[in-house]
Amino acid sequence: MDVNGVGWITAIIIGGIAGWGAEQFMKSSMGLLMNIILGIVGAVILNAILAAFNLGFSGWVAYLIIGFIGACILIAIGRMLKR
């Protein structure tokens, strides 16, 4: 099975890197598991939003960028809900 043109193992690795990058960029401390989850979920959600506008991307570079942006958005939403 594929996730945005990459395999499941690659999605976990790239999701972890994207989540870690978002964690560093947003200056938060989440932990490894949460970084992976944020990267993967952020990529899936943002990819679905982009697909609604007929903007589809595939490949691991696009997954990394979309995962990073999606994870940053999720961290920002989490901070808004926490306050």
C-alpha positions in Angstrom: 0.0 0.0 0.0 1.1 3.5 -0.7 0.7 6.8 1.2 1.2 9.7 -1.2 3.5 7.7 -3.5 5.7 6.4 -0.7 5.5 3.1 1.2 4.4 2.8 4.8 7.9 2.4 6.3 9.1 5.4 4.3 6.0 7.4 5.4 6.9 6.7 9.1 10.5 7.8 8.6 9.6 10.9 6.6 6.8 11.7 8.9 9.2 11.5 11.9 11.6 13.9 10.1 8.8 16.3 9.2 7.4 16.2 12.7 10.8 16.8 14.2 11.4 19.7 11.8 8.0 21.2 12.8 8.8 20.7 16.5 12.1 22.6 16.1 10.4 25.3 14.0 7.5 25.8 16.3 9.7 25.5 19.4 7.8 22.8 21.2 8.8 19.5 22.8 6.6 16.6 21.8 8.8 13.4 21.7 9.6 10.9 18.9 6.3 9.1 18.7 4.3 12.4 18.6 6.7 13.8 16.0 6.0 10.8 13.7 2.2 11.0 14.3 2.2 14.8 13.6 4.2 14.4 10.5 2.1 11.6 9.0 -1.3 13.0 10.1 -0.3 16.5 9.0 0.7 15.2 5.6 -2.5 13.2 5.2 -4.7 16.1 6.2 -2.9 18.8 4.2 -2.8 16.4 1.2 -6.5 15.9 1.4 -7.1 19.7 1.5 -4.8 20.2 -1.5 -6.6 17.4 -3.4 -9.9 19.2 -2.9 -8.4 22.0 -4.8 -7.0 19.6 -7.5 -3.4 20.1 -6.3 -2.0 16.6 -6.0 1.6 15.9 -5.2 3.5 12.6 -4.9 6.9 11.5 -3.9 8.9 11.6 -0.7 10.1 15.3 -1.1 6.5 16.5 -1.5 5.5 14.2 1.5 8.3 15.8 3.6 7.3 19.3 2.8 3.5 18.7 3.1 4.1 16.8 6.4 6.2 19.6 7.8 3.6 22.3 6.9 0.7 20.1 8.2 2.5 19.3 11.4 3.2 23.0 12.0 -0.5 23.7 11.5 -1.5 20.9 13.9 0.9 22.3 16.5 -0.6 25.7 16.1 -4.1 24.4 16.4 -3.1 22.4 19.5 -1.7 25.6 21.1 -4.9 27.5 20.3 -7.1 24.8 21.9 -4.9 24.6 24.9 -5.3 28.3 25.8 
